[in-house]
């Protein structure tokens, strides 16, 4: 039962941080690319990778870490649905280059970030 509470808390915090990234990105960046979602997804991948790297085989010993940080916070922070919606909006607006770039860069960096932190450090 406690795992659900940790996921609830982490997910809420992650979602609030993601929303904050969106607000700050609109305020400080004038890109067609949805930079707030991009940053949230990449930072979430970094947090997953670095958490797994730092705890390695001990993650099961820390019963709070997986539900609070990996599932809750990172799940709330990253968002495939928002990424997909914003990419669809770019396509609808005729920004095909930005849309394709958003897909390629977001997925490539996210996977590479976790792979490098998890297996190469």
MDTraj code that builds the backbone (N, CA, C; nanometers):
import mdtraj as md
import numpy as np

residues = "UNK UNK UNK UNK UNK UNK UNK UNK UNK UNK UNK UNK UNK UNK UNK UNK UNK UNK UNK UNK UNK UNK UNK UNK UNK UNK UNK UNK UNK UNK UNK UNK UNK UNK UNK UNK UNK UNK UNK UNK UNK UNK UNK UNK UNK UNK UNK UNK UNK UNK UNK UNK UNK UNK UNK UNK UNK UNK UNK UNK UNK UNK UNK UNK UNK UNK UNK UNK UNK UNK UNK UNK UNK UNK UNK UNK UNK UNK UNK UNK UNK UNK UNK UNK UNK UNK UNK UNK UNK UNK UNK UNK UNK UNK UNK UNK UNK UNK UNK UNK UNK UNK UNK UNK UNK UNK UNK UNK UNK UNK UNK UNK UNK UNK UNK UNK UNK UNK UNK UNK UNK".split()
xyz = np.array([
    [0.0819, -0.1206, 0.0000],
    [0.0000, 0.0000, 0.0000],
    [0.0858, 0.1264, 0.0000],
    [0.1976, 0.1219, 0.0692],
    [0.2846, 0.2396, 0.0745],
    [0.3392, 0.2745, -0.0633],
    [0.3620, 0.1735, -0.1479],
    [0.4133, 0.1997, -0.2820],
    [0.3178, 0.2908, -0.3588],
    [0.1872, 0.2715, -0.3444],
    [0.0896, 0.3560, -0.4119],
    [0.0993, 0.5006, -0.3639],
    [0.1228, 0.5181, -0.2370],
    [0.1359, 0.6527, -0.1813],
    [0.2619, 0.7200, -0.2343],
    [0.3731, 0.6438, -0.2397],
    [0.4981, 0.6991, -0.2948],
    [0.4814, 0.7365, -0.4416],
    [0.4147, 0.6521, -0.5178],
    [0.3912, 0.6810, -0.6599],
    [0.3033, 0.8049, -0.6748],
    [0.2016, 0.8152, -0.5916],
    [0.1114, 0.9299, -0.5934],
    [0.1887, 1.0596, -0.5663],
    [0.2693, 1.0590, -0.4645],
    [0.3472, 1.1780, -0.4275],
    [0.4494, 1.2103, -0.5368],
    [0.5263, 1.1105, -0.5787],
    [0.6272, 1.1327, -0.6819],
    [0.5669, 1.1769, -0.8134],
    [0.4559, 1.1144, -0.8525],
    [0.3899, 1.1511, -0.9778],
    [0.3385, 1.2945, -0.9758],
    [0.2815, 1.3337, -0.8633],
    [0.2337, 1.4717, -0.8510],
    [0.3467, 1.5719, -0.8597],
    [0.4563, 1.5431, -0.7905],
    [0.5724, 1.6340, -0.7951],
    [0.6329, 1.6398, -0.9350],
    [0.6460, 1.5244, -0.9986],
    [0.7013, 1.5199, -1.1338],
    [0.6152, 1.5966, -1.2328],
    [0.4840, 1.5825, -1.2208],
    [0.3922, 1.6541, -1.3096],
    [0.4005, 1.8051, -1.2894],
    [0.4146, 1.8479, -1.1639],
    [0.4278, 1.9913, -1.1364],
    [0.5575, 2.0468, -1.1944],
    [0.6656, 1.9698, -1.1835],
    [0.7939, 2.0137, -1.2401],
    [0.7834, 2.0226, -1.3919],
    [0.7184, 1.9232, -1.4541],
    [0.7005, 1.9259, -1.5994],
    [0.6206, 2.0493, -1.6416],
    [0.5149, 2.0791, -1.5714],
    [0.4336, 2.1973, -1.6005],
    [0.5184, 2.3239, -1.5869],
    [0.6011, 2.3277, -1.4835],
    [0.6906, 2.4428, -1.4641],
    [0.7897, 2.4579, -1.5783],
    [0.8442, 2.3456, -1.6269],
    [0.9343, 2.3517, -1.7430],
    [0.8624, 2.4131, -1.8629],
    [0.7377, 2.3746, -1.8836],
    [0.6601, 2.4279, -1.9954],
    [0.6411, 2.5783, -1.9853],
    [0.6097, 2.6261, -1.8666],
    [0.5902, 2.7700, -1.8449],
    [0.7214, 2.8452, -1.8676],
    [0.8299, 2.7948, -1.8077],
    [0.9595, 2.8619, -1.8230],
    [1.0085, 2.8594, -1.9668],
    [0.9863, 2.7501, -2.0357],
    [1.0312, 2.7397, -2.1748],
    [0.9591, 2.8401, -2.2629],
    [0.8290, 2.8572, -2.2423],
    [0.7542, 2.9556, -2.3214],
    [0.8011, 3.0973, -2.2913],
    [0.8414, 3.1203, -2.1688],
    [0.8843, 3.2532, -2.1285],
    [1.0233, 3.2880, -2.1824],
    [1.1148, 3.1897, -2.1831],
    [1.2546, 3.2196, -2.2133],
    [1.3031, 3.1710, -2.3491],
    [1.2279, 3.0842, -2.4149],
    [1.2719, 3.0331, -2.5440],
    [1.1668, 3.0630, -2.6489],
    [1.2134, 3.1064, -2.7650],
    [1.1228, 3.1347, -2.8752],
    [1.1515, 3.0358, -2.9884],
    [1.1259, 2.9068, -2.9595],
    [1.1486, 2.8011, -3.0576],
    [1.0144, 2.7450, -3.1012],
    [1.0116, 2.6908, -3.2213],
    [0.8940, 2.6148, -3.2630],
    [0.8924, 2.4798, -3.1933],
    [1.0101, 2.4298, -3.1589],
    [1.0206, 2.3022, -3.0892],
    [0.9671, 2.3164, -2.9469],
    [0.8840, 2.2228, -2.9009],
    [0.8325, 2.2292, -2.7633],
    [0.9427, 2.1960, -2.6625],
    [1.0246, 2.2934, -2.6313],
    [1.1467, 2.2737, -2.5521],
    [1.1171, 2.2317, -2.4083],
    [1.0047, 2.2754, -2.3512],
    [0.9717, 2.2381, -2.2134],
    [0.9517, 2.0884, -2.1987],
    [0.8758, 2.0290, -2.2886],
    [0.8540, 1.8843, -2.2863],
    [0.9828, 1.8105, -2.3157],
    [1.0582, 1.8621, -2.4118],
    [1.1870, 1.8016, -2.4464],
    [1.2784, 1.7966, -2.3238],
    [1.2917, 1.9094, -2.2541],
    [1.3765, 1.9141, -2.1348],
    [1.3248, 1.8206, -2.0253],
    [1.1950, 1.8191, -2.0049],
    [1.1375, 1.7308, -1.9025],
    [1.1678, 1.5846, -1.9340],
    [1.1519, 1.5450, -2.0590],
    [1.1768, 1.4061, -2.0967],
    [1.3243, 1.3702, -2.0828],
    [1.4138, 1.4574, -2.1265],
    [1.5572, 1.4293, -2.1197],
    [1.6046, 1.4281, -1.9737],
    [1.5582, 1.5227, -1.8934],
    [1.5971, 1.5257, -1.7521],
    [1.5427, 1.4026, -1.6796],
    [1.4223, 1.3608, -1.7141],
    [1.3664, 1.2401, -1.6546],
    [1.4519, 1.1182, -1.6886],
    [1.4950, 1.1078, -1.8137],
    [1.5828, 0.9973, -1.8526],
    [1.7149, 1.0033, -1.7752],
    [1.7662, 1.1234, -1.7571],
    [1.8895, 1.1397, -1.6800],
    [1.8694, 1.0917, -1.5360],
    [1.7583, 1.1303, -1.4753],
    [1.7315, 1.0908, -1.3367],
    [1.7181, 0.9387, -1.3259],
    [1.6480, 0.8765, -1.4203],
    [1.6361, 0.7303, -1.4195],
    [1.7740, 0.6671, -1.4305],
    [1.8522, 0.7120, -1.5291],
    [1.9841, 0.6549, -1.5511],
    [2.0772, 0.6727, -1.4327],
    [2.0823, 0.7917, -1.3759],
    [2.1750, 0.8193, -1.2661],
    [2.1290, 0.7480, -1.1380],
    [1.9985, 0.7370, -1.1168],
    [1.9483, 0.6659, -0.9994],
    [1.9848, 0.5181, -1.0073],
    [1.9631, 0.4584, -1.1230],
    [1.9980, 0.3172, -1.1405],
    [2.1489, 0.2981, -1.1293],
    [2.2257, 0.3910, -1.1865],
    [2.3719, 0.3820, -1.1782],
    [2.4188, 0.3899, -1.0330],
    [2.3671, 0.4859, -0.9586],
    [2.4131, 0.5057, -0.8207],
    [2.3717, 0.3913, -0.7284],
    [2.2549, 0.3338, -0.7525],
    [2.2058, 0.2293, -0.6633],
    [2.2343, 0.0882, -0.7148],
    [2.2588, 0.0759, -0.8439],
    [2.2877, -0.0533, -0.9092],
    [2.2036, -0.1656, -0.8516],
    [2.2651, -0.2611, -0.7907],
    [2.1941, -0.3789, -0.7403],
    [2.1223, -0.3531, -0.6082],
    [2.1376, -0.2362, -0.5519],
    [2.0779, -0.2055, -0.4218],
    [1.9379, -0.1461, -0.4344],
    [1.8887, -0.1290, -0.5562],
    [1.7610, -0.0610, -0.5745],
    [1.6471, -0.1355, -0.5045],
    [1.6553, -0.2674, -0.4995],
    [1.5519, -0.3446, -0.4293],
    [1.5576, -0.3219, -0.2788],
    [1.6754, -0.2870, -0.2281],
    [1.6893, -0.2615, -0.0849],
    [1.6257, -0.1298, -0.0445],
    [1.6153, -0.0391, -0.1378],
    [1.5572, 0.0926, -0.1117],
    [1.4125, 0.0909, -0.1621],
    [1.3220, 0.0427, -0.0818],
    [1.1837, 0.0207, -0.1252],
    [1.1103, 0.1499, -0.1604],
    [1.1644, 0.2637, -0.1208],
    [1.1008, 0.3911, -0.1517],
    [1.1466, 0.4444, -0.2868],
    [1.2693, 0.4158, -0.3258],
    [1.3296, 0.4764, -0.4449],
    [1.2526, 0.4424, -0.5721],
    [1.2268, 0.3147, -0.5950],
    [1.1625, 0.2775, -0.7205],
    [1.0231, 0.3390, -0.7345],
    [0.9329, 0.3231, -0.6371],
    [0.8003, 0.3827, -0.6567],
    [0.7998, 0.5353, -0.6506],
    [0.8802, 0.5950, -0.5655],
    [0.8789, 0.7405, -0.5503],
    [0.9488, 0.8110, -0.6658],
    [1.0709, 0.7691, -0.6979],
    [1.1512, 0.8410, -0.7976],
    [1.1329, 0.7843, -0.9379],
    [1.1580, 0.6537, -0.9544],
    [1.1584, 0.5972, -1.0893],
    [1.0187, 0.5886, -1.1503],
    [0.9233, 0.5393, -1.0749],
    [0.7876, 0.5259, -1.1290],
    [0.7101, 0.6568, -1.1134],
    [0.7077, 0.7116, -0.9929],
    [0.6274, 0.8305, -0.9655],
    [0.6828, 0.9577, -1.0264],
    [0.7957, 1.0038, -0.9738],
    [0.8495, 1.1333, -1.0167],
    [0.8846, 1.1335, -1.1654],
    [0.9618, 1.0345, -1.2082],
    [1.0037, 1.0316, -1.3495],
    [0.8866, 1.0036, -1.4426],
    [0.7902, 0.9229, -1.3960],
    [0.6699, 0.8993, -1.4754],
    [0.5866, 1.0257, -1.4905],
    [0.5784, 1.1052, -1.3853],
    [0.5056, 1.2314, -1.3925],
    [0.5819, 1.3377, -1.4692],
    [0.7136, 1.3345, -1.4593],
    [0.7967, 1.4345, -1.5267],
    [0.8018, 1.4107, -1.6770],
    [0.8244, 1.2892, -1.7182],
    [0.8298, 1.2612, -1.8617],
    [0.6883, 1.2371, -1.9117],
    [0.6695, 1.2595, -2.0392],
    [0.5344, 1.2449, -2.0900],
    [0.5345, 1.2162, -2.2384],
    [0.5014, 1.0946, -2.2730],
    [0.4954, 1.0586, -2.4139],
    [0.3724, 1.1188, -2.4801],
    [0.2627, 1.1291, -2.4063],
    [0.1406, 1.1833, -2.4659],
    [0.1565, 1.3310, -2.5022],
    [0.2183, 1.4096, -2.4152],
    [0.2409, 1.5504, -2.4464],
    [0.3397, 1.5632, -2.5613],
    [0.4449, 1.4842, -2.5592],
    [0.5425, 1.4815, -2.6683],
    [0.4719, 1.4508, -2.8008],
    [0.3848, 1.3516, -2.8019],
    [0.3137, 1.3136, -2.9237],
    [0.2185, 1.4241, -2.9696],
    [0.1459, 1.4834, -2.8759],
    [0.0529, 1.5905, -2.9098],
    [0.1256, 1.7123, -2.9671],
    [0.2338, 1.7517, -2.9026],
    [0.3085, 1.8685, -2.9510],
    [0.3730, 1.8407, -3.0868],
    [0.4168, 1.7180, -3.1090],
    [0.4726, 1.6824, -3.2389],
    [0.3635, 1.6847, -3.3456],
    [0.2439, 1.6363, -3.3122],
    [0.1312, 1.6425, -3.4059],
    [0.0953, 1.7873, -3.4380],
    [0.1032, 1.8755, -3.3390],
    [0.0760, 2.0177, -3.3626],
    [0.1796, 2.0777, -3.4579],
    [0.3056, 2.0391, -3.4407],
    [0.4096, 2.0870, -3.5314],
    [0.3805, 2.0430, -3.6746],
    [0.3377, 1.9186, -3.6922],
    [0.3040, 1.8691, -3.8254],
    [0.1851, 1.9462, -3.8821],
    [0.0834, 1.9667, -3.7996],
    [-0.0357, 2.0403, -3.8429],
    [-0.0008, 2.1840, -3.8859],
    [0.0957, 2.2434, -3.8190],
    [0.1383, 2.3792, -3.8510],
    [0.2316, 2.3836, -3.9722],
    [0.2657, 2.2679, -4.0244],
    [0.3551, 2.2622, -4.1398],
    [0.5023, 2.2628, -4.1036],
    [0.5338, 2.2495, -3.9762],
    [0.6728, 2.2491, -3.9291],
    [0.7281, 2.1059, -3.9300],
    [0.7343, 2.0462, -4.0468],
    [0.7774, 1.9075, -4.0593],
    [0.9198, 1.8860, -4.0116],
    [1.0079, 1.9790, -4.0417],
    [1.1486, 1.9643, -4.0005],
    [1.1586, 1.9625, -3.8487],
    [1.0878, 2.0557, -3.7815],
    [1.0888, 2.0580, -3.6352],
    [1.0262, 1.9315, -3.5782],
    [0.9190, 1.8841, -3.6392],
    [0.8518, 1.7637, -3.5909],
    [0.9434, 1.6412, -3.6009],
    [1.0048, 1.6241, -3.7164],
    [1.0958, 1.5103, -3.7354],
    [1.2170, 1.5233, -3.6431],
    [1.2698, 1.6448, -3.6328],
    [1.3828, 1.6685, -3.5422],
    [1.3458, 1.6395, -3.3978],
    [1.2255, 1.6805, -3.3574],
    [1.1793, 1.6551, -3.2216],
    [1.1724, 1.5051, -3.1940],
    [1.1206, 1.4294, -3.2876],
    [1.1097, 1.2836, -3.2716],
    [1.2480, 1.2208, -3.2617],
    [1.3324, 1.2505, -3.3564],
    [1.4647, 1.1877, -3.3623],
    [1.5504, 1.2258, -3.2420],
    [1.5569, 1.3543, -3.2123],
    [1.6440, 1.4006, -3.1041],
    [1.5925, 1.3541, -2.9680],
    [1.4627, 1.3654, -2.9431],
    [1.4074, 1.3269, -2.8127],
    [1.4269, 1.1782, -2.7841],
    [1.3926, 1.0953, -2.8798],
    [1.4040, 0.9511, -2.8575],
    [1.5501, 0.9088, -2.8493],
    [1.6322, 0.9595, -2.9404],
    [1.7737, 0.9219, -2.9412],
    [1.8431, 0.9648, -2.8125],
    [1.8263, 1.0897, -2.7730],
    [1.8909, 1.1375, -2.6506],
    [1.8392, 1.0651, -2.5260],
    [1.7094, 1.0410, -2.5205],
    [1.6530, 0.9717, -2.4052],
    [1.7093, 0.8318, -2.3885],
    [1.7106, 0.7551, -2.4965],
    [1.7626, 0.6185, -2.4899],
    [1.9124, 0.6196, -2.4612],
    [1.9870, 0.7042, -2.5304],
    [2.1314, 0.7111, -2.5083],
    [2.1654, 0.7549, -2.3666],
    [2.0885, 0.8478, -2.3116],
    [2.1128, 0.8955, -2.1757],
    [2.1020, 0.7804, -2.0759],
    [1.9934, 0.7057, -2.0843],
    [1.9753, 0.5944, -1.9902],
    [2.0788, 0.4858, -2.0158],
    [2.1039, 0.4517, -2.1416],
    [2.2020, 0.3480, -2.1729],
    [2.3392, 0.3854, -2.1193],
    [2.3826, 0.5073, -2.1474],
    [2.5162, 0.5494, -2.1053],
    [2.5292, 0.5511, -1.9534],
    [2.4303, 0.6081, -1.8859],
    [2.4373, 0.6154, -1.7393],
    [2.4245, 0.4775, -1.6747],
    [2.3409, 0.3942, -1.7315],
    [2.3168, 0.2627, -1.6700],
    [2.4285, 0.1620, -1.6981],
    [2.4798, 0.1629, -1.8193],
    [2.5720, 0.0557, -1.8584],
    [2.7153, 0.1004, -1.8821],
    [2.7413, 0.2270, -1.8979],
    [2.8747, 0.2717, -1.9346],
    [2.9504, 0.3436, -1.8236],
    [2.8821, 0.3918, -1.7223],
    [2.9530, 0.4589, -1.6125],
    [3.0085, 0.3588, -1.5147],
])
top = md.Topology()
chain = top.add_chain()
for i, resn in enumerate(residues, 1):
    res = top.add_residue(resn, chain, resSeq=i)
    for name in ("N", "CA", "C"):
        top.add_atom(name, md.element.get_by_symbol(name[0]), res)
traj = md.Trajectory(xyz[None], top)
